[in-house]
Amino acid sequence: MRPTTQLAGAGSFASAFPVTRLAVESIALAAEAIADVVGLDSPSPGVVIDRDLASSWFAASLRPDGWELPPVWDPIAGDHPTADGWIRLHTNAPRHRRAALAALGFAPDGDTSREVVADAVSRWTADELETAVVDAGGAAAAMRDVADWAVHPQGRAVATEPLVHRSVGSSGEPGRPGPAHRPLGGVRVLDLTRVLAGPVATRFLAGFGAEVLRIDPPEWDEPAVVPDVTLGKRCARLDARTDDGRAHLRRLLADTDVLVHGYRPGALDTLLGLDAEGRADLRPGLVEVSLDAYGWTGPWSSRRGFDSLVQMSSGIAEAGMRWAGRDVPTPLPVQALDHATGYLMAAEAIDGFRTRCETGCGGVRRVSLARTAVWLCELPADDDAPSPEAPWSVAAYEATPWGPARRLPPPVTITGTPMRWDLAASALGSADPRW
């Protein structure tokens, strides 16, 4: 953090890893990027990060009042013992659930209770089942320890990657920052992300005035997290698998300043019929920020993955198990890889916009959950402090489509530049797909 960034609060998550430090440093990167944009036209403002609020926003920023969020996890998702260790199945998406069940030999209409699935899993080795599920188009991760990951081909590849891959793109019309109190005012952000890092990134951008339009396919939903992460955004649907939907998405892209997506390498090229160079030709000066799970090099660079799976693969869940003295995988207390990567994505989007203001050039910024895991493991230990407390007593009232709720105060204070959202959280598909 730069000298003008100050800290408030004193809480720290109890964890084998410095989760609160990761929260503070990742949010600070995004906040400092905002301060740099303000500094283009005005004196650069001071930044304060609240440790307790930073930690709390890594858990949840919204608390329902008189209603409940649906369960986060599908009934068969989670950790299962195998013949030689542990594996985590990620089955929240219907296609991933079908893939996992097919790999285990279940018919689509058979008995797939958690107990029955667990019994089938127990007859596999972790590595063999991981391979079978991934080959079937699903998402799973065997539990490895830190030493195993360090010598694994993917672990070695990620360890040599930069935290952010950056390349300079095409030149277009230079952007102009908004006023100091709304520095991203007028910036159009096309959000093609799903749970969880990308939506965290675009929520931050909306908090400083960006116009965020989130696009989802017709069948997609993530009801357990939508009320938390759609704050400040308009949410629409398009089927880009159709000619009309693809053409519509390309028209939106032609008027976009910042594109944020989480497609695996090459997938967006196929969907749009445009590679990164083609996207930059369509929208000169485009700032593109992209995310993948396991890194941009190595044999797993195209593998499907999520925060909880990367924690299993990289040794975090195994280290947590030993730290806690337990006999089951023990992940971080929050999905810290997702959230930290989200704020890192926000920082890169803002820095890309600032660069465009100065030079007219856009560019591509790429990050990954696995490389964020390396960052976490390299950070100094958190201070021995009490657990962070979320100040729900002073949380703001928010009317959402699901019912009343309370929203925590922002974890960031920037002098003269308040973090606030012009729109309450909204349901997916509730807006028209247009600027």
TIKOL-622023 format. One line per 2 residues: their letters; for each residue x, y, z of N, C-alpha, C. Coordinates in steps of 0.05 Angstrom, whole numbers, m for minus. Atoms other than C-alpha are relative to their C-alpha. Example, Ala and Ser with C-alpha at 12.3 -4.5 7.8 and 13.67 -1.06 7.14 Angstrom:
2
AS) 18:m24:0:246:m90:156:18:24:0; m16:m24:m1:273:m21:143:m15:22:14
REM end
This chain:
435
MR) 17:m24:0:0:0:0:18:25:0; m16:m24:2:24:70:m15:m2:16:26
PT) m1:m14:m25:41:119:41:m26:14:7; 24:m15:m6:m25:157:34:m23:m18:8
TQ) 21:19:m8:m66:94:49:3:m6:30; 0:5:m29:m85:87:122:m19:m23:6
LA) 16:22:m9:m116:30:161:m16:8:24; 17:m3:m24:m173:30:211:m9:m28:8
GA) 9:26:m9:m202:m27:252:23:m18:8; m21:16:m12:m165:m84:285:m5:m30:m3
GS) 7:28:1:m199:m151:269:17:m16:m20; m14:18:19:m166:m211:235:m15:m27:1
FA) 12:27:1:m197:m276:211:20:m20:13; m15:22:m10:m173:m337:249:4:m20:m23
SA) m5:17:23:m140:m378:194:30:m8:m1; m28:8:5:m77:m415:174:14:20:m18
FP) m10:m19:20:m68:m359:123:m9:28:7; 7:m27:m7:m69:m283:128:m23:11:m17
VT) 23:m6:16:m139:m275:100:m7:30:2; 6:m29:m4:m152:m206:130:21:17:m14
RL) m20:m16:15:m86:m180:103:m5:m1:m30; 6:2:29:m105:m206:34:m24:18:m6
AV) 23:m17:4:m172:m170:41:8:29:m1; m9:m27:m2:m140:m105:61:16:8:m24
ES) m18:m7:22:m86:m106:8:m14:0:m27; 13:1:26:m131:m126:m50:m20:23:m3
IA) 18:m23:2:m184:m74:m33:16:26:m2; m16:m24:2:m129:m22:m24:10:4:m28
LA) m9:m3:28:m103:m36:m95:m22:13:m16; 22:m11:15:m172:m21:m123:m5:29:8
AE) 5:m27:m10:m182:41:m79:22:19:m9; m22:m17:9:m113:68:m96:m1:6:m30
AI) 4:m5:29:m128:59:m170:m21:22:m5; 20:m22:2:m190:103:m160:13:26:7
AD) m14:m25:m8:m147:155:m124:18:10:m23; m17:m9:22:m100:155:m184:m16:12:m23
VV) 17:m12:21:m157:169:m232:m9:28:9; 7:m26:m10:m181:226:m188:24:19:m3
GL) m24:m16:2:m109:251:m188:7:9:m27; m5:m10:27:m110:261:m263:m8:30:m2
DS) 10:m28:1:m149:326:m252:0:15:26; 1:m13:m27:m145:340:m177:23:m12:17
PS) m19:12:m18:m97:328:m120:m9:m28:8; 7:28:m6:m94:253:m106:m10:m2:29
PG) 12:0:m27:m139:239:m46:12:m22:17; m8:20:m19:m124:199:16:m19:m24:m1
VV) 16:25:m1:m149:127:24:2:m12:28; 1:15:m25:m171:91:87:m15:m26:m5
ID) 12:26:2:m186:17:89:m6:m10:29; 8:10:m27:m224:m11:149:3:m30:0
RD) m6:29:m1:m197:m80:168:m25:m17:5; 24:15:m7:m262:m103:199:m20:m1:m23
LA) 19:0:22:m305:m81:141:11:m14:m24; m12:15:22:m256:m108:90:m4:m30:3
SS) 5:29:m6:m260:m176:123:m29:m7:m4; 29:6:1:m336:m171:128:m10:m1:m28
WF) 9:1:28:m345:m155:55:11:m25:m15; m9:25:11:m304:m217:39:m19:m23:7
AA) 20:20:m8:m359:m256:74:m27:5:m14; 25:m9:13:m423:m219:54:m5:29:7
SL) 6:m28:m6:m443:m147:48:m29:5:6; 29:m3:m3:m518:m159:52:m11:m20:20
RP) 14:18:m19:m562:m189:107:m30:4:m5; 28:m2:4:m634:m205:90:m15:7:26
DG) 16:m8:m23:m687:m176:137:m27:m12:m3; 26:13:1:m745:m224:146:m3:m20:m22
WE) 1:21:21:m727:m271:89:28:m13:0; m25:15:0:m671:m321:74:10:m4:m28
LP) m12:8:25:m623:m333:18:m2:m30:m4; 0:29:4:m627:m402:m14:28:m12:7
PV) m25:13:m6:m572:m453:2:21:7:m22; m21:m6:19:m505:m437:m30:7:m24:m17
WD) m11:24:13:m488:m509:m48:m22:m20:m8; 16:23:9:m521:m564:m88:3:m23:21
PI) m2:21:m21:m536:m625:m43:24:m19:m2; m22:19:2:m480:m668:m71:27:15:m2
AG) m26:m15:1:m428:m612:m75:15:m2:26; m16:0:m24:m371:m610:m27:21:m21:1
DH) m22:18:m3:m317:m654:1:m9:m29:6; 6:28:m3:m320:m730:m3:25:m16:4
PT) m23:17:m2:m271:m782:23:1:m20:m23; m5:20:21:m241:m826:m31:16:m23:11
AD) m15:23:m10:m203:m891:m27:28:7:11; m27:m7:m9:m138:m853:m15:3:29:9
GW) m2:m28:m8:m156:m782:6:m27:14:m1; 24:m16:2:m207:m728:m9:m3:12:m27
IR) 5:m15:25:m240:m697:m69:m24:19:5; 23:m19:m2:m286:m637:m76:m14:0:m27
LH) 17:m2:24:m343:m639:m126:m14:27:0; 14:m25:3:m370:m573:m151:m23:m4:m20
TN) 23:8:16:m440:m587:m176:m23:20:1; 22:m20:m2:m478:m521:m168:m13:5:m28
AP) 10:m4:26:m485:m512:m243:m12:m27:m10; 12:25:8:m533:m565:m273:19:m16:m18
RH) m17:16:18:m483:m584:m328:23:m13:15; m22:11:m16:m428:m595:m276:m10:m23:18
RR) 11:22:m16:m474:m638:m233:m4:m24:m18; 4:22:18:m492:m680:m294:27:m13:m7
AA) m27:11:6:m418:m689:m311:11:m16:23; m10:15:m23:m400:m711:m241:m15:m26:3
LA) 16:24:m3:m457:m761:m238:7:m20:m22; m7:18:22:m440:m788:m307:27:m13:5
AL) m26:11:m5:m367:m797:m287:m1:m22:21; 3:20:m21:m390:m837:m226:m17:m23:m9
GF) 15:22:11:m434:m881:m270:m30:1:6; 28:m1:m6:m502:m856:m249:m17:8:m24
AP) 19:m8:21:m561:m852:m296:m13:26:9; 11:m27:m7:m594:m783:m299:m24:m2:19
DG) 24:2:m16:m658:m809:m266:4:m20:24; m5:18:m22:m624:m854:m214:1:13:27
DT) m2:m10:m27:m617:m847:m139:27:14:3; m24:m15:m2:m566:m791:m130:0:16:26
SR) m1:m13:m26:m574:m774:m57:30:4:8; m28:m4:m8:m511:m749:m22:12:m25:10
EV) m11:25:m12:m503:m815:15:7:m19:m22; m5:19:22:m507:m856:m49:24:10:m16
VA) m23:m11:14:m458:m809:m85:25:m4:16; m24:2:m17:m410:m810:m26:10:m29:0
DA) m8:28:1:m410:m886:m27:14:m7:m26; m13:5:26:m393:m887:m101:28:14:m1
VS) m25:m14:m1:m338:m835:m91:21:m15:15; m19:13:m18:m306:m876:m36:15:m23:m14
RW) m13:22:13:m288:m930:m86:20:9:m22; m19:m11:19:m246:m884:m130:25:11:15
TA) m22:m16:m10:m177:m855:m119:m6:29:m7; 7:m29:4:m179:m779:m115:9:9:m28
DE) m10:m9:25:m135:m768:m176:m16:m11:m24; 14:13:21:m173:m818:m219:m28:13:m4
LE) 26:m12:2:m241:m788:m202:2:29:m10; m4:m27:10:m216:m717:m212:3:0:m30
TA) m4:2:29:m193:m736:m282:m26:m7:m14; 24:9:13:m258:m772:m298:m21:23:0
VV) 20:m21:0:m302:m713:m276:8:23:m19; m9:m21:18:m260:m662:m313:m3:m8:m29
DA) 3:10:28:m259:m705:m376:m30:0:m8; 28:0:7:m335:m708:m372:m12:28:m2
GG) 9:m28:2:m339:m632:m372:m9:12:27; 7:m10:m26:m347:m623:m297:23:14:14
AA) m19:m15:m16:m309:m589:m241:4:m15:26; m7:14:m25:m273:m626:m185:29:4:6
AA) m28:m3:m7:m208:m623:m147:7:m19:23; m11:17:m21:m169:m675:m107:15:18:19
MR) m15:m15:m20:m139:m650:m42:30:m7:m2; m29:3:0:m64:m639:m48:11:17:23
DV) m13:m18:m19:m15:m610:2:18:19:m15; m16:m21:13:29:m550:m11:24:m12:m14
AD) m24:12:13:90:m594:m26:m8:m14:m26; 9:13:25:51:m635:m77:m5:20:m22
WA) 6:m20:19:26:m572:m111:25:13:m11; m25:m14:8:96:m542:m113:14:m15:m22
VH) m13:16:20:120:m600:m157:m19:m8:m22; 19:7:21:56:m609:m197:5:18:m24
PQ) m5:m17:24:63:m584:m269:m16:26:0; 15:m25:0:7:m534:m259:9:19:23
GR) m10:m16:m22:32:m511:m192:26:14:m7; m25:m12:8:101:m499:m221:m5:22:m21
AV) 6:m20:20:71:m461:m280:m11:26:13; 12:m23:m12:29:m415:m237:20:16:17
AT) m20:m13:m17:87:m400:m190:18:19:m16; m17:m17:16:125:m369:m248:m15:22:m14
EP) 16:m21:14:68:m325:m273:0:26:17; 4:m25:m15:61:m252:m255:m27:0:13
LV) 27:m3:m12:3:m232:m210:m20:9:m21; 17:m10:22:m26:m196:m271:16:m1:m26
HR) m11:m1:28:m11:m209:m345:m11:26:m13; 9:m25:13:m14:m142:m382:11:2:m28
SV) m9:m6:27:m10:m125:m455:m15:26:m10; 11:m25:10:m22:m59:m491:m17:m6:m24
GS) 18:5:23:m80:m57:m539:m1:23:m19; 3:m20:21:m105:m12:m594:m5:27:11
SG) 4:m28:m8:m110:63:m591:m28:9:m9; 26:m10:7:m177:97:m590:m3:29:10
EP) 4:m26:m11:m208:161:m565:8:0:30; m7:m1:m29:m176:180:m498:m25:4:17
GR) 22:m3:m18:m224:173:m441:4:25:18; m2:m22:m19:m239:228:m390:m12:m9:26
PG) 12:7:m26:m249:215:m316:m24:18:6; 22:m16:m9:m313:238:m285:9:19:22
PA) m7:m18:m22:m315:290:m229:11:m16:24; m13:14:m22:m277:274:m166:m19:m16:17
HR) 19:15:m16:m340:252:m130:m12:m24:m14; 10:23:15:m357:203:m186:20:m6:m23
PL) m22:1:20:m291:187:m222:m4:m19:m23; 6:19:22:m318:129:m264:m27:7:m14
GG) 24:m8:13:m380:167:m285:3:1:m31; m2:1:29:m394:154:m359:15:m24:m11
VR) m15:24:9:m351:91:m362:m19:m23:m2; 18:23:5:m389:33:m393:15:m26:4
VL) m13:26:m7:m371:m35:m364:m19:m22:m9; 15:24:8:m396:m98:m399:9:m23:16
DL) m6:21:m19:m398:m153:m347:m10:m26:m10; 7:27:10:m396:m224:m374:9:m21:20
TR) m11:18:m21:m377:m256:m307:m23:m13:16; 18:14:m18:m410:m305:m260:13:m1:28
VL) m11:2:m27:m397:m325:m188:30:m5:m2; 6:m22:m19:m357:m295:m155:19:23:m4
AG) m21:m21:2:m293:m256:m171:m9:23:m18; 7:m21:19:m318:m219:m232:m23:18:10
PV) 21:m17:m11:m383:m195:m200:9:18:23; m12:m17:m21:m343:m170:m140:14:24:m13
AT) m14:m22:13:m300:m130:m188:m19:21:m11; 18:m19:12:m357:m98:m225:m18:14:20
RF) 14:m14:m22:m394:m83:m161:17:24:10; m18:m22:m9:m333:m42:m139:m1:23:m21
LA) 0:m21:21:m332:m5:m206:m26:16:1; 25:m14:m2:m406:12:m199:m1:19:23
GF) 0:m17:m23:m392:41:m131:13:27:m4; m13:m26:6:m352:97:m163:m10:12:m26
GA) 14:m13:22:m401:113:m219:m1:m14:m26; 1:14:26:m389:63:m274:m28:m10:m6
EV) 25:12:9:m449:41:m315:6:m29:m7; m5:29:3:m447:m35:m308:m24:m14:m11
LR) 21:17:12:m488:m79:m353:9:m28:1; m6:28:m2:m486:m152:m334:m17:m16:m20
ID) 14:17:20:m504:m203:m388:3:m29:9; 0:29:m6:m524:m275:m371:m14:m15:m22
PP) 15:16:18:m547:m332:m415:m28:m5:11; 28:2:m9:m622:m348:m412:m4:m18:24
EW) 6:20:m21:m617:m408:m365:16:4:26; m18:m2:m23:m565:m382:m315:m13:13:24
DE) 8:m13:m24:m579:m366:m243:20:m7:22; m17:5:m23:m539:m361:m179:m13:13:24
PA) 18:m15:m19:m594:m343:m128:12:5:27; m11:m4:m27:m551:m350:m65:18:25:1
VV) m19:m23:m1:m504:m293:m85:m9:24:m16; 9:m22:16:m542:m249:m134:m7:25:17
PD) 7:m24:m15:m571:m203:m80:25:15:11; m24:m12:m10:m500:m191:m54:16:14:m22
VT) m20:m10:20:m462:m179:m119:m12:16:m23; 11:m15:22:m511:m145:m167:m5:29:8
LG) 3:m28:m10:m511:m80:m126:12:19:m21; m9:m21:18:m506:m20:m173:0:m7:m29
KR) m2:9:28:m515:m59:m237:m28:m3:m12; 23:9:15:m567:m71:m291:7:m28:m10
CA) m5:28:6:m575:m145:m306:m19:m9:m23; 16:8:23:m599:m171:m374:9:m28:m9
RL) m6:27:11:m599:m236:m413:3:2:m31; m3:4:29:m575:m254:m483:9:m29:m5
DA) m10:27:8:m566:m321:m517:20:4:m23; m21:m5:20:m500:m310:m553:6:m25:m17
RT) m3:24:17:m505:m381:m581:m16:3:m26; 16:m5:24:m555:m354:m632:13:23:m16
DD) m11:m21:17:m537:m309:m690:m9:28:10; 10:m26:m9:m582:m253:m665:12:9:27
GR) m11:m6:m26:m556:m257:m594:29:8:m2; m28:m6:4:m484:m257:m617:3:28:m13
AH) m1:m26:13:m496:m197:m662:m7:22:20; 8:m20:m20:m530:m160:m605:23:4:20
LR) m22:m2:m19:m472:m175:m558:23:16:m13; m21:m14:14:m423:m149:m610:m7:30:m2
RL) 8:m28:1:m463:m84:m616:5:13:27; m6:m11:m27:m459:m75:m541:30:4:4
LA) m29:m2:m3:m384:m88:m543:11:24:m14; m10:m23:16:m375:m34:m596:m3:26:15
DT) 3:m25:m15:m398:18:m545:10:m4:29; m10:7:m26:m361:m12:m485:27:13:5
DV) m27:m10:m8:m303:20:m447:16:m22:13; m14:21:m15:m285:m38:m402:m16:m26:m2
LV) 11:27:2:m300:m112:m416:11:m17:22; m9:18:m22:m297:m159:m356:m12:m27:m5
HG) 11:27:5:m304:m233:m367:17:m22:14; m13:22:m13:m287:m300:m337:0:m25:m17
YR) 0:23:18:m286:m345:m398:28:m13:0; m26:14:3:m232:m398:m403:13:8:m26
PG) m14:m9:23:m178:m384:m454:m12:m10:m26; 12:7:26:m208:m383:m524:m30:m1:m1
AL) 29:5:0:m280:m392:m502:m15:25:m10; 14:m24:9:m301:m319:m512:6:5:m30
DT) m6:m3:29:m266:m318:m580:m20:m16:m16; 19:17:14:m311:m375:m602:m28:11:2
LL) 27:m10:m5:m374:m345:m571:m6:25:m17; 4:m25:14:m365:m277:m603:8:m1:m30
GL) m12:0:26:m329:m298:m666:21:21:m4; m21:m20:0:m275:m248:m647:21:m7:20
DA) m21:3:m19:m208:m258:m615:6:27:13; m5:m25:m14:m177:m206:m569:7:23:m19
EG) m7:m21:19:m148:m168:m628:m25:9:m15; 25:m7:13:m216:m170:m663:m17:17:18
RA) 16:m16:m18:m250:m143:m601:11:28:2; m12:m27:m1:m200:m86:m598:m4:15:m26
DL) 6:m14:25:m212:m71:m671:m29:10:0; 28:m7:m2:m287:m70:m658:m4:25:18
RP) 2:m23:m18:m277:m22:m600:28:10:6; m27:m10:m5:m211:15:m606:2:13:28
GL) m3:m10:m27:m184:32:m537:m13:m17:21; 14:17:m19:m222:m25:m504:20:m9:22
VE) m14:12:m22:m197:m45:m435:m14:m26:7; 11:27:m4:m207:m120:m426:14:m12:24
VS) m10:13:m24:m199:m154:m358:m13:m28:1; 10:28:0:m205:m230:m356:12:m17:22
LD) m6:17:m23:m202:m284:m304:m2:m29:m9; 5:28:1:m190:m358:m304:8:m12:27
AY) m3:13:m26:m183:m409:m248:29:m7:6; m25:13:m7:m117:m445:m253:25:13:m13
GW) m23:m13:11:m72:m396:m289:m1:0:m31; 1:m4:30:m56:m376:m361:22:m16:m14
TG) m19:18:12:1:m424:m372:m2:m27:13; 1:27:m13:11:m498:m357:m22:m17:m11
PW) 19:19:12:m30:m560:m372:m28:4:9; 27:m5:m9:m90:m537:m332:m11:27:m6
SS) 8:m27:5:m96:m468:m361:m29:2:m11; 27:m1:10:m163:m486:m393:m19:m16:18
RR) 17:16:m17:m190:m526:m335:m21:17:14; 21:m13:m16:m256:m507:m303:8:0:29
GF) m7:m1:m28:m247:m484:m232:m14:22:14; 12:m19:m17:m274:m445:m174:17:3:25
DS) m16:m6:m24:m246:m416:m109:4:m25:17; m2:23:m18:m262:m478:m68:17:m22:m12
LV) m16:21:13:m229:m524:m119:29:8:0; m28:m9:0:m166:m482:m124:12:m3:28
QM) m10:4:m27:m161:m484:m48:7:m29:5; m7:28:m3:m162:m560:m52:25:m7:m15
SS) m23:7:17:m112:m565:m109:26:11:11; m24:m14:m6:m62:m515:m82:11:m5:28
GI) m9:7:m26:m55:m543:m12:m12:17:23; 12:m18:m20:m95:m489:24:m18:m16:19
AE) 19:15:m17:m150:m536:49:15:m21:17; m15:19:m15:m99:m588:71:16:13:23
AG) m14:m15:m20:m57:m536:108:m20:9:22; 20:m8:m19:m121:m510:141:m8:m23:18
MR) 7:24:m16:m138:m581:164:21:m5:21; m22:4:m20:m70:m589:198:0:22:20
WA) 0:m23:m18:m73:m519:228:m22:m2:21; 24:2:m18:m142:m532:258:0:m26:16
GR) 0:26:m14:m124:m602:282:m25:m17:m7; 23:15:8:m181:m632:242:7:m23:m18
DV) m6:22:17:m187:m694:199:m17:2:m26; 15:m5:25:m228:m663:142:12:25:m13
PT) m11:m24:12:m208:m611:90:m12:25:13; 8:m24:m14:m211:m542:121:8:25:m16
PL) m6:m22:17:m216:m484:73:3:26:16; m1:m26:m12:m207:m410:86:m27:7:12
PV) 26:m6:m12:m262:m379:129:m19:14:m19; 16:m12:20:m288:m342:68:12:m7:m27
QA) m11:6:26:m280:m349:m7:19:23:m8; m18:m23:2:m220:m303:m3:14:1:m28
LD) m13:m1:26:m189:m323:m70:m18:15:m20; 19:m14:17:m252:m301:m106:0:30:5
HA) 3:m28:m7:m259:m236:m69:25:16:m6; m25:m14:5:m186:m216:m72:5:3:m30
TG) m3:m2:29:m183:m232:m146:m19:20:m12; 19:m20:9:m245:m191:m156:10:29:3
YL) m10:m27:m4:m214:m129:m125:25:5:m17; m23:m3:18:m150:m142:m165:m10:6:m28
MA) 12:m6:26:m193:m144:m228:m10:29:m2; 10:m27:0:m226:m79:m208:24:20:m2
AE) m24:m17:1:m157:m47:m196:11:1:m29; m10:0:28:m135:m69:m266:m18:14:m19
AI) 19:m14:17:m198:m44:m299:3:30:3; m3:m29:m5:m189:24:m266:26:10:m10
DG) m26:m8:11:m115:27:m282:0:0:m30; 1:0:30:m130:8:m354:m15:25:m10
FR) 15:m24:7:m181:65:m357:18:25:3; m18:m23:m4:m130:114:m328:21:1:m22
TR) m19:1:22:m79:91:m380:m13:10:m26; 13:m9:25:m130:102:m435:m5:30:1
CE) 2:m29:m2:m143:172:m408:25:15:m7; m26:m13:4:m69:187:m412:11:m4:m28
TG) m13:7:25:m50:152:m477:m20:m6:m23; 19:9:20:m114:132:m513:0:m30:m5
CG) m4:29:5:m91:59:m511:m16:m17:20; 12:20:m17:m132:2:m484:21:m22:6
GV) m18:23:m5:m103:m66:m467:m15:m22:13; 11:24:m12:m115:m134:m437:15:m6:26
RR) m10:7:m26:m105:m152:m364:m12:m27:8; 9:27:m7:m109:m225:m341:10:m8:27
VS) m6:9:m27:m111:m254:m271:m11:m28:3; 10:27:m5:m125:m322:m241:m3:m5:30
LA) 4:7:m28:m150:m352:m175:25:m14:10; m23:15:m9:m90:m398:m172:24:18:6
RT) m22:m19:m5:m41:m340:m177:m6:17:25; 7:m14:m25:m79:m303:m122:6:m18:24
AV) m7:18:m22:m69:m365:m79:30:2:6; m29:m3:m5:6:m357:m89:5:26:16
WL) m2:m26:m14:m1:m284:m68:m7:m3:30; 9:5:m27:m39:m305:m5:22:m14:16
CE) m20:16:m15:14:m356:14:26:15:5; m25:m15:m3:70:m305:6:m3:24:20
LP) 4:m23:m18:38:m252:52:9:m6:28; m6:4:m29:63:m241:123:m25:m7:16
AD) 22:9:m17:20:m270:178:m16:24:10; 17:m21:m11:m39:m229:203:8:4:30
DD) m4:m5:m28:m33:m196:271:m19:m18:16; 17:15:m18:m60:m235:330:m21:18:11
AP) 21:m19:m7:m125:m197:336:m26:m15:2; 27:13:m1:m198:m213:352:m12:m2:m27
SP) 14:3:25:m243:m236:297:m14:26:m8; 14:m24:9:m271:m179:254:m29:0:6
EA) 29:m2:m5:m340:m154:272:m13:17:m21; 15:m15:20:m389:m133:219:m20:18:14
PW) 17:m19:m14:m426:m70:242:m28:1:m12; 26:1:12:m495:m92:221:m19:20:13
SV) 17:m20:m13:m525:m43:271:m1:27:m15; 0:m25:15:m505:15:226:m2:m5:m30
AA) 2:6:29:m516:m21:159:m24:15:m11; 21:m16:13:m559:17:110:m23:m18:m10
YE) 24:15:10:m630:m5:91:2:0:m30; 2:2:29:m637:m30:20:m25:m16:m8
AT) 23:14:11:m701:m49:m16:9:m16:m24; m8:18:22:m687:m109:m60:m25:m14:m11
PW) 23:15:10:m733:m151:m105:m8:m23:17; 5:24:m16:m729:m207:m54:m11:8:28
GP) 9:m9:m26:m747:m164:7:20:20:11; m18:m19:m12:m716:m113:53:26:m13:10
AR) m26:11:m9:m643:m121:72:17:23:11; m19:m19:m11:m585:m87:106:27:m4:m15
RL) m25:1:14:m521:m69:69:22:13:17; m22:m11:m16:m455:m58:105:11:25:m12
PP) m14:m23:11:m419:8:99:24:m9:m17; m23:8:17:m364:7:46:25:m3:17
PV) m25:4:m14:m296:m18:68:21:21:m6; m19:m19:10:m263:41:33:m10:28:5
TI) 5:m28:m1:m261:115:48:21:15:m16; m18:m16:17:m231:161:m5:m8:29:3
TG) 7:m28:m6:m228:235:12:m13:13:m24; 14:m14:21:m279:272:m30:m12:m18:m21
TP) 9:19:20:m297:209:m68:m15:m23:13; 15:20:m15:m352:170:m33:m5:m25:m17
MR) 8:25:13:m364:97:m51:m30:m4:6; 29:3:m3:m439:92:m63:m11:m12:m26
WD) 12:13:23:m486:56:m110:m27:13:m7; 24:m14:9:m541:88:m151:m24:m19:m3
LA) 21:20:3:m580:23:m159:2:m21:21; 1:23:m18:m602:m30:m110:7:m26:m15
AS) m4:26:12:m586:m103:m123:m25:m7:m17; 22:7:17:m629:m132:m179:3:m29:m9
AL) 0:28:9:m649:m200:m206:12:m2:m28; m10:5:26:m615:m230:m265:m22:1:m21
GS) 20:m2:21:m652:m215:m330:m21:21:5; 21:m20:m7:m690:m156:m299:2:25:m17
AD) m3:m24:16:m665:m104:m349:3:m8:m29; m4:4:28:m661:m96:m424:30:0:m7
PR) m28:1:7:m594:m113:m457:8:23:m18; m7:m24:16:m577:m42:m479:14:19:19
W) m12:m22:m15:m535:17:m456:m21:22:4
REM end
